[in-house]
Amino acid sequence: MFPEKLRNLCLLTIDEARERRVKIAAAESCTGGLLAGLFTEFSGSSDVFERGFVTYSNRAKEEVLGIAGDLIADHGAVSEVVARLMAEGALEASRANLAVAITGIAGPGGGTPMKPVGTVHIACARENKAVLHEACYFGDIGRHEVRMASLETALNMIREQIP
């Protein structure tokens, strides 16, 4: 289901998180639970992966992660501010001490001139650390490819926040 490169990167992330006793949560929109699925491909990942939230709709982002609806309306679900708040909300709503959030436009439709297909915002929150954010512009490379590229970026961001 997942490319070998992502599987290896996830195993490395699991090992590093386990070594540092870091518990991870994920809040996913455009990846629809794929990051959670990738983590749970591996036996023993429950040592590290605490839970995942698939907040695909704006209402789910509001109800599950506590993001104000007017903020989503003002900035759009695919924005830096929403990604950061998704990560913080997942941290708050879980027993994890690190949370990653992914929100974007995987395509093939849904893009606009201001936010074209392939635009993805990823944020990573860790207790007592600044929230990291990365805006990715993968382009219209295909839905699957945008989602896989988002997972790779999210795993690298998690690894950056582990130490």
Summary of the structure (lengths in Angstrom):
residues: 163
radius of gyration: 14.5
end to end distance: 29.3
largest distance: 43.8
contacts: 581
relative contact order: 0.18
helix: 44%
strand: 20%
